[in-house]
Each structure stands twice: as structure tokens, then as C-alpha cells.
């Protein structure tokens, strides 16, 4: 099989040319050629999603789904000394203790901590976005009120 750079990406992944592709430019960046979303099944059973224009993927979850996904860590957490233990540096952390004794894979804890951090960042972004939207709507409301006052001012008609 030729290296990926020598063949269009769909030929490399799918074995044939099914999707419209374009060349990779000198800056080693490709340009979107496809214009519609498409879900393609690969020969090994995996799914490839062509999403033209999509620039990033984000985490779509909450604290409950994180706890359900990492139910082993969630089950260990009540054994921590502090109820708000973050499983980083706190003393008598049952989760880190399980890692130390080999009952919990350290990579599993690292994945949990990484996802929890992403959820926290997402929450801050949502709050920031909500704050900005609220301020923007307040500004629009104020502008509308000013216009109403000007229209209703005696001698303005």
C-alpha cells in the first residue's frame, strides 16, 4: 500500500475513490472539496465521518456521564478522606491509593482527570458565553428603550 501522501485519503482508507478529494497544498494543508456530510463504513467495520467545514470536535457530556463512564473511579471516591477530593494531591485519596496498589490503571485515572478538566473548561466557556449573550441582550434592550424614548419625546413627530 502506498503512503498516505501518495494517494487521496479516501483511496488510502476506503480502498477506492468514493469521495471527491483535492490536492494537498504546499503548506501541507488540504482544502475541503466535499460539500455534504457523509458517513462511510470502512471495510474493517469502522465508520468515517466526512464533515466539511467542521473545525473542531468537543466533549458533549456532563458530570453524571463522566461518573457513569468511570464507574470504577466513582465507586472508589467515597473512600477518599475529603468529599470534594480531586484525586490529584490530596492526602488519603482512595483513587490514587488504588493506583498505587495496582487496583486501578494509572492511565484510566489520567483519562478521567483529563476528561473532567475538559468538562470544567467547557462549563467555564458556557458560562462565559451565557454572560456575553446576556450582556448583548441587555445592550439591545437598552437601545430599543432609547429609541422608544426618542420616538415618544414631545415634538419628535
MILUM-10474 format. One line per field, with one value per atom (N, C-alpha, C, O): x, y, z; chain. Coordinates in Angstrom, 2 decimals. Atoms other than C-alpha are relative to their C-alpha. Layout:
<rs>
xx <- c(X ...)
yy <- c(Y ...)
zz <- c(Z ...)
chain <- c(A ...)
</rs>
This chain:
<rs>
xx <- c(0.84 0.00 0.89 1.87 -0.78 1.34 -0.20 -1.24 0.18 1.95 -1.20 -1.58 1.17 -0.99 0.24 -0.66 -0.27 0.71 -0.05 -0.25 -0.03 0.87 -1.38 -1.53 1.33 -2.84 -1.02 -0.79 1.07 -6.05 -0.42 -0.37 0.28 -7.16 -1.09 -1.01 1.06 -10.33 0.48 0.03 -0.54 -8.39 0.85 0.85 -0.83 -6.00 -0.84 -0.50 0.85 -8.77 -1.06 -1.36 1.14 -11.55 0.38 -0.39 -0.42 -9.57 -0.40 0.07 0.39 -11.21 -0.36 -0.43 0.35 -12.14 -1.52 -2.22 1.44 -15.60 -0.37 -1.50 0.27 -15.32 0.82 1.96 -0.76 -14.31 1.10 0.83 -1.12 -10.86 0.79 0.73 -0.85 -8.48 1.43 1.69 -1.41 -4.71 0.34 -0.34 -0.53 -2.79 0.95 1.81 -0.81 -1.17 1.42 1.79 -1.40 2.45 0.16 1.17 -0.07 1.71 -0.46 -0.70 0.43 0.71 -1.39 -1.72 1.39 -2.89 -0.90 -0.66 0.98 -5.81 -1.13 -1.28 1.19 -8.93 -1.20 -1.14 1.22 -12.45 -0.47 -0.60 0.53 -13.69 -1.44 -2.28 1.37 -16.80 -0.86 -0.36 0.91 -19.86 -1.13 -1.88 1.07 -22.19 0.58 1.59 -0.43 -21.83 -0.29 -1.27 0.19 -21.42 0.63 1.70 -0.49 -20.98 0.35 -0.50 -0.49 -18.87 0.49 1.27 -0.45 -18.40 1.29 1.33 -1.27 -14.79 -0.07 -0.91 0.04 -14.01 0.16 -0.38 -0.20 -12.93 -1.15 -1.12 1.15 -16.26 -0.02 -1.04 -0.05 -15.10 -0.83 -1.12 0.76 -17.04 0.84 1.53 -0.70 -15.54 -1.04 -1.97 0.96 -17.41 0.68 1.69 -0.48 -16.80 -0.86 -2.06 0.74 -17.80 0.65 1.40 -0.63 -16.79 -0.37 -1.53 0.22 -16.38 0.07 0.15 -0.09 -16.24 1.44 2.33 -1.37 -13.20 0.45 1.64 -0.42 -13.26 -1.13 -2.31 0.96 -14.98 0.14 1.24 -0.05 -15.88 -0.68 -1.42 0.59 -16.89 -1.46 -1.79 1.41 -20.63 -0.37 -0.78 0.24 -21.11 -0.23 -0.15 0.13 -21.76 0.64 1.15 -0.64 -20.52 -0.59 0.14 0.64 -23.07 0.49 0.76 -0.46 -21.99 1.46 1.88 -1.39 -18.36 0.04 0.83 0.05 -19.22 -0.45 0.06 0.47 -21.11 1.10 1.26 -1.06 -18.20 1.14 1.72 -1.08 -15.67 -0.62 -0.29 0.70 -17.90 0.94 0.65 -0.98 -14.84 0.61 0.81 -0.56 -13.37 -1.08 -0.82 1.12 -16.79 -0.25 -0.61 0.21 -17.06 1.10 0.86 -1.11 -13.64 -0.05 0.41 -0.04 -14.20 -0.57 -0.01 0.49 -16.34 1.03 0.90 -1.04 -13.27 1.07 1.96 -0.97 -11.32 -0.26 -1.39 0.10 -10.63 -0.92 -1.70 0.80 -12.26 -1.10 -0.85 1.11 -15.70 0.18 -0.39 -0.23 -14.52 1.39 1.97 -1.33 -11.29 0.05 -0.86 -0.18 -9.98 0.92 1.17 -0.86 -7.68 1.31 1.84 -1.29 -4.56 1.06 1.89 -1.03 -2.52 -0.54 0.23 0.61 -4.98 0.48 0.66 -0.40 -3.91 -1.15 -2.32 0.96 -5.65 -1.04 -2.22 0.88 -7.11 -0.13 0.86 0.24 -8.68 0.26 0.67 -0.20 -8.45 1.49 1.92 -1.45 -4.72 0.57 1.54 -0.42 -4.34 -0.23 0.60 0.29 -5.97 1.01 1.37 -1.04 -3.47 1.30 1.99 -1.25 -0.59 0.04 1.11 0.04 -1.74 -0.25 -0.27 0.21 -2.39 -1.45 -1.73 1.43 -6.19 -0.60 -1.63 0.51 -6.67 1.16 2.23 -1.00 -4.74 0.26 -0.68 -0.30 -2.92 -0.45 -0.79 0.47 -3.84 -1.50 -1.99 1.44 -7.50 -0.26 -1.12 0.13 -7.14 0.39 -0.27 -0.44 -5.25 -1.09 -1.34 1.09 -8.08 -1.16 -1.74 1.09 -10.66 0.31 -0.54 -0.37 -8.76 0.00 -0.41 -0.02 -8.29 -1.42 -1.71 1.39 -11.99 -0.69 -1.47 0.60 -13.02 0.48 -0.31 -0.53 -10.73 -0.69 -1.06 0.69 -12.30 -1.42 -1.91 1.35 -15.75 0.00 -0.89 -0.09 -14.67 0.24 -0.35 -0.27 -13.28 -1.25 -1.57 1.24 -16.48 -1.02 -1.69 0.95 -18.55 0.36 -0.51 -0.44 -16.46 -0.33 -0.81 0.32 -16.85 -1.49 -1.91 1.45 -20.60 -0.43 -1.25 0.35 -20.84 0.42 -0.32 -0.50 -18.71 -0.86 -1.21 0.85 -20.78 -1.37 -1.91 1.31 -24.01 0.07 -0.86 -0.16 -22.69 0.05 -0.61 -0.11 -21.74 -1.34 -1.72 1.31 -25.10 -0.98 -1.76 0.87 -26.89 0.33 -0.58 -0.40 -24.88 -0.41 -0.84 0.39 -25.54 -1.50 -1.94 1.45 -29.28 -0.38 -1.31 0.26 -29.21 0.29 -0.46 -0.35 -27.48 -1.07 -1.42 1.08 -30.15 -1.25 -1.90 1.17 -32.91 0.15 -0.80 -0.25 -31.34 -0.12 -0.68 0.09 -31.02 -1.45 -1.85 1.42 -34.69 -0.72 -1.53 0.64 -35.76 0.38 -0.47 -0.43 -33.69 -0.76 -1.19 0.75 -35.37 -1.45 -2.02 1.38 -38.80 -0.13 -1.08 0.02 -37.99 0.11 -0.62 -0.17 -36.81 -1.27 -1.66 1.23 -39.95 -1.15 -1.96 1.10 -42.26 0.26 -0.60 -0.35 -40.50 -0.88 -1.05 0.86 -42.79 0.76 1.92 -0.59 -42.09 0.85 1.46 -0.83 -40.35 -0.79 -0.23 0.81 -43.24 -0.21 -0.86)
yy <- c(-1.18 0.00 1.24 1.30 -1.23 3.45 0.85 0.75 -0.90 6.03 0.92 1.19 -0.87 8.31 1.20 1.60 -1.20 11.29 -0.26 0.67 0.33 9.44 -0.28 -0.31 0.34 8.62 0.94 1.44 -0.75 10.54 -0.74 -1.97 0.59 9.96 -1.06 -2.07 1.01 8.10 -1.29 -2.37 1.22 5.68 -0.75 -1.98 0.64 5.03 -0.66 -1.75 0.54 4.46 -0.95 -1.96 0.77 3.05 -1.05 -1.98 0.94 1.20 0.44 -0.13 -0.53 3.16 1.48 2.01 -1.42 6.70 0.14 -0.02 -0.18 7.33 1.44 1.85 -1.38 10.91 0.93 0.62 -0.99 13.96 0.56 1.04 -0.52 14.98 0.98 0.96 -0.97 17.76 -0.19 -0.91 0.16 18.06 0.72 1.67 -0.67 18.99 1.07 0.79 -1.13 22.40 -0.05 -0.96 -0.06 23.39 0.20 -0.21 -0.22 24.43 -1.25 -1.18 1.28 20.77 0.09 -0.62 -0.13 21.84 -0.35 0.07 0.34 20.41 1.00 1.77 -0.84 22.23 -0.91 -1.98 0.80 20.95 -0.05 0.98 0.20 19.50 -0.45 -0.09 0.49 17.76 1.13 2.06 -1.06 19.84 -0.52 0.28 0.57 17.45 -0.97 -1.62 0.95 15.43 -1.41 -1.66 1.38 11.73 -0.94 -0.67 1.04 8.65 -1.19 -1.72 1.06 5.97 -1.16 -0.96 1.19 2.41 -0.50 -0.73 0.53 1.21 -1.53 -2.12 1.45 -2.39 -0.74 -1.83 0.65 -3.21 0.21 -0.29 -0.23 -2.03 1.38 1.79 -1.34 1.40 0.95 0.66 -1.01 4.48 1.25 1.68 -1.23 7.54 1.07 0.88 -1.09 10.82 1.12 1.67 -1.13 13.41 1.19 1.20 -1.17 16.75 1.26 1.91 -1.20 19.57 1.25 1.47 -1.24 22.85 -0.12 0.89 0.19 21.33 0.18 -0.50 -0.32 22.75 -0.69 -0.91 0.68 21.04 -0.84 -0.60 0.82 18.40 0.32 0.59 -0.29 18.98 -1.09 -1.91 0.96 16.95 0.36 1.52 -0.21 16.54 -0.92 -2.07 0.83 15.28 0.89 2.11 -0.70 16.24 -0.86 -1.95 0.71 15.16 -1.40 -2.34 1.31 12.32 -1.01 -2.16 0.94 10.80 -0.36 -1.48 0.31 11.07 -1.06 -2.01 0.98 9.19 -1.36 -2.39 1.28 6.52 -0.67 -1.89 0.54 6.12 -0.56 -1.60 0.42 5.84 -0.45 0.07 0.46 3.95 -0.62 -0.61 0.56 2.23 1.10 0.92 -1.13 5.60 0.60 0.98 -0.52 6.82 -0.87 -0.35 0.91 3.73 0.15 -0.05 -0.17 4.40 1.34 1.44 -1.36 8.13 0.17 0.96 -0.19 7.79 -0.40 0.00 0.38 6.23 1.07 0.91 -1.10 9.47 0.74 0.79 -0.72 11.50 1.22 1.50 -1.20 14.63 -0.26 -0.85 0.25 14.57 0.70 0.27 -0.72 17.08 -0.31 0.51 0.40 15.19 0.05 -0.41 -0.14 15.94 -1.09 -1.15 1.14 12.87 0.46 -0.20 -0.51 14.96 -0.14 -1.05 -0.07 15.80 -0.20 -0.23 0.05 15.43 -1.24 -2.31 1.16 13.19 -1.00 -0.63 1.09 9.85 -0.10 -0.28 0.13 9.75 -1.49 -2.14 1.42 6.32 -0.36 -1.48 0.27 6.63 -0.12 -1.06 0.10 7.36 -1.20 -1.81 1.19 4.64 -1.26 -2.18 1.15 2.17 -0.09 -1.19 0.00 3.23 -0.53 -1.35 0.42 2.74 -1.49 -2.10 1.44 -0.79 -0.85 -2.08 0.74 -1.74 -0.39 -1.08 0.30 -1.99 0.85 0.49 -0.90 0.91 0.38 0.76 -0.34 1.51 1.50 2.29 -1.44 4.87 0.74 1.92 -0.64 5.57 0.26 1.24 -0.20 5.17 1.26 2.07 -1.21 7.79 1.23 2.26 -1.14 10.06 0.39 1.57 -0.28 9.74 0.68 1.64 -0.58 10.50 1.46 2.33 -1.37 13.58 0.93 2.08 -0.82 14.82 0.36 1.51 -0.27 14.46 0.92 1.79 -0.88 16.07 1.43 2.37 -1.34 19.01 0.61 1.78 -0.50 19.31 0.42 1.42 -0.38 19.35 1.32 2.16 -1.25 22.11 1.18 2.25 -1.06 24.17 0.29 1.45 -0.17 23.59 0.79 1.67 -0.70 24.77 1.48 2.34 -1.40 27.94 0.70 1.84 -0.59 28.57 0.27 1.33 -0.18 28.03 1.18 1.99 -1.11 30.41 1.32 2.30 -1.22 32.98 0.38 1.55 -0.25 32.62 0.49 1.45 -0.41 32.87 1.43 2.21 -1.36 36.00 1.00 2.04 -0.93 37.62 0.15 1.26 -0.09 36.74 0.82 1.61 -0.76 38.15 1.49 2.32 -1.41 41.39 0.58 1.73 -0.45 41.62 0.27 1.28 -0.20 41.20 1.21 1.93 -1.19 43.84 1.25 2.23 -1.13 46.19 0.26 1.41 -0.15 45.52 0.57 1.45 -0.51 46.09 1.49 2.26 -1.41 49.38 0.86 1.95 -0.75 50.50 0.16 1.23 -0.07 49.67 1.02 1.81 -0.95 51.62 1.43 2.33 -1.36 54.63 0.46 1.61 -0.35 54.56 0.32 1.26 -0.26 54.37 1.36 2.10 -1.30 57.33 1.12 2.11 -1.04 59.36 0.19 1.31 -0.07 58.49 0.65 1.38 -0.50 59.37 1.38 1.92 -1.30 62.61 1.06 1.04 -1.03 65.62 0.78 1.16 -0.76 67.38 -0.84 -0.31 0.85 64.36 -0.56 -1.28 0.56 63.54 0.97 0.67)
zz <- c(0.00 0.00 0.00 0.74 0.10 -0.91 1.25 1.90 -1.15 1.84 -0.23 -1.37 0.10 2.60 -0.90 -1.63 0.78 0.96 -1.50 -2.28 1.42 -2.39 -0.59 -1.81 0.49 -2.63 0.64 1.74 -0.66 -2.00 1.27 1.32 -1.30 1.58 -0.07 0.62 0.04 0.64 -0.65 -0.27 0.60 -1.58 1.03 1.04 -1.01 1.31 1.07 1.54 -1.07 3.84 -0.50 0.14 0.49 1.69 -1.03 -1.28 1.02 -0.96 -1.40 -2.38 1.31 -3.78 0.14 1.25 -0.01 -4.76 0.07 -0.93 -0.17 -3.33 0.29 0.01 -0.38 -2.11 -0.88 -1.23 0.77 -4.10 0.89 1.99 -0.79 -2.90 -0.84 -2.07 0.68 -3.76 0.45 1.41 -0.35 -3.65 1.31 1.71 -1.18 -0.53 -0.50 -1.33 0.45 -0.97 0.52 1.27 -0.39 -0.45 1.51 2.09 -1.44 3.12 0.77 1.97 -0.57 3.76 0.59 1.55 -0.43 4.20 -1.16 -2.29 1.02 2.30 0.02 0.97 0.07 1.21 -0.11 -0.72 0.10 1.61 -1.44 -2.11 1.35 -1.65 0.10 -0.72 -0.18 -0.34 0.55 1.18 -0.45 0.41 0.87 1.44 -0.81 2.22 1.01 0.76 -1.02 5.39 -0.49 -1.18 0.43 4.83 1.01 1.54 -0.88 6.98 -0.88 -1.60 0.88 5.27 0.86 1.78 -0.72 6.54 -0.64 -1.85 0.49 6.21 0.00 0.68 0.16 5.30 1.33 1.49 -1.29 8.87 0.97 2.09 -0.87 10.27 0.65 1.20 -0.58 11.45 -0.86 -2.02 0.72 10.44 -0.17 0.76 0.32 8.76 -0.22 -1.00 0.15 9.06 -0.77 -0.32 0.78 6.36 0.40 0.13 -0.48 7.87 -0.53 0.20 0.55 5.55 0.79 1.14 -0.73 7.34 1.50 2.20 -1.44 10.81 0.44 -0.06 -0.39 12.55 1.27 1.47 -1.22 15.90 0.56 0.29 -0.72 17.95 1.47 1.96 -1.41 21.52 0.80 0.26 -0.92 24.51 0.23 0.48 -0.25 24.89 1.14 0.93 -1.17 28.39 1.20 1.12 -1.26 31.97 1.09 0.82 -1.12 35.38 0.20 0.51 -0.17 35.57 -1.03 -0.69 1.02 32.27 0.23 -0.07 -0.34 33.37 1.11 1.04 -1.10 36.58 -0.49 -0.03 0.54 34.62 -0.84 -0.81 0.84 32.19 0.85 0.53 -0.90 35.01 1.32 2.39 -1.19 37.44 1.02 2.22 -0.94 38.95 0.86 2.06 -0.75 39.95 0.89 2.03 -0.78 41.09 1.23 2.29 -1.13 43.33 1.04 2.23 -0.94 44.88 0.74 1.87 -0.53 45.51 1.40 2.17 -1.37 48.67 1.07 2.23 -0.95 50.32 0.20 1.04 -0.16 49.93 1.31 1.79 -1.26 53.05 -0.12 0.80 0.19 51.62 -1.02 -2.07 0.94 49.96 -1.34 -2.34 1.26 47.32 -0.58 -1.29 0.46 46.57 -1.53 -2.21 1.44 43.07 -0.54 -1.74 0.36 43.05 -0.63 -1.53 0.48 42.43 1.09 1.05 -1.03 45.53 1.42 2.38 -1.33 48.40 0.78 0.20 -0.82 51.31 0.13 0.08 -0.20 51.81 -1.12 -0.86 1.16 48.29 -0.33 -0.66 0.26 47.78 -1.46 -1.76 1.43 43.99 -0.30 -0.97 0.20 43.98 0.76 0.31 -0.74 46.61 -0.83 -0.80 0.85 44.20 -1.15 -1.58 1.04 41.53 0.60 -0.02 -0.65 43.98 0.27 0.21 -0.30 44.85 -1.23 -1.15 1.24 41.24 -0.27 -1.25 0.22 41.60 -1.10 -1.67 1.04 39.15 -0.92 -0.46 1.02 35.93 0.04 -0.03 -0.05 36.14 -1.26 -1.20 1.24 32.50 0.07 -0.50 -0.16 33.41 0.84 0.51 -0.82 36.15 -0.81 -0.72 0.82 33.74 -1.01 -1.23 0.94 31.19 0.71 0.20 -0.79 33.86 0.33 0.15 -0.38 35.06 -1.21 -1.10 1.21 31.51 -0.43 -0.76 0.40 30.67 1.00 0.61 -0.99 33.94 -0.19 -0.05 0.27 33.16 -1.22 -1.21 1.20 29.68 0.33 -0.20 -0.41 31.28 0.75 0.56 -0.76 33.65 -0.94 -0.77 0.98 30.76 -0.81 -1.06 0.74 28.81 0.81 0.27 -0.87 31.76 0.11 0.06 -0.06 32.07 -1.31 -1.30 1.30 28.33 -0.13 -0.60 0.09 28.54 0.85 0.43 -0.88 31.48 -0.62 -0.59 0.63 29.67 -1.19 -1.37 1.16 26.53 0.45 -0.11 -0.52 28.51 0.54 0.34 -0.53 30.25 -1.13 -1.08 1.13 26.93 -0.71 -1.08 0.65 25.37 0.83 0.29 -0.88 28.39 -0.09 -0.20 0.11 28.22 -1.34 -1.43 1.33 24.50 -0.06 -0.62 0.01 25.02 0.84 0.49 -0.80 27.76 -0.82 -0.77 0.86 25.32 -1.06 -1.33 1.00 22.67 0.65 0.09 -0.71 25.21 0.30 0.13 -0.31 26.25 -1.26 -1.21 1.25 22.62 -0.44 -0.90 0.36 21.97 0.89 0.41 -0.92 25.06 -0.34 -0.31 0.39 23.99 -1.24 -1.31 1.21 20.57 0.33 -0.23 -0.39 22.19 0.68 0.42 -0.69 24.43 -1.01 -0.92 1.02 21.43 -0.82 -1.13 0.81 19.44 0.78 0.21 -0.81 22.33 0.60 1.30 -0.51 23.17 -0.66 -1.87 0.60 22.69 -1.09 -0.90 1.11 19.39 -0.91 -1.83 0.86 17.83 -1.16 -1.99 1.10 15.48 -1.07 -2.07)
chain <- c(A A A A A A A A A A A A A A A A A A A A A A A A A A A A A A A A A A A A A A A A A A A A A A A A A A A A A A A A A A A A A A A A A A A A A A A A A A A A A A A A A A A A A A A A A A A A A A A A A A A A A A A A A A A A A A A A A A A A A A A A A A A A A A A A A A A A A A A A A A A A A A A A A A A A A A A A A A A A A A A A A A A A A A A A A A A A A A A A A A A A A A A A A A A A A A A A A A A A A A A A A A A A A A A A A A A A A A A A A A A A A A A A A A A A A A A A A A A A A A A A A A A A A A A A A A A A A A A A A A A A A A A A A A A A A A A A A A A A A A A A A A A A A A A A A A A A A A A A A A A A A A A A A A A A A A A A A A A A A A A A A A A A A A A A A A A A A A A A A A A A A A A A A A A A A A A A A A A A A A A A A A A A A A A A A A A A A A A A A A A A A A A A A A A A A A A A A A A A A A A A A A A A A A A A A A A A A A A A A A A A A A A A A A A A A A A A A A A A A A A A A A A A A A A A A A A A A A A A A A A A A A A A A A A A A A A A A A A A A A A A A A A A A A A A A A A A A A A A A A A A A A A A A A A A A A A A A A A A A A A A A A A A A A A A A A A A A A A A A A A A A A A A A A A A A A A A A A A A A A A A A A A A A A A A A A A A A A A A A A A A A A A A A A A A A A A A A A A A A A A A A A A A A A A A A A A A A A A A A A A A A A A A A A A A)
</rs>
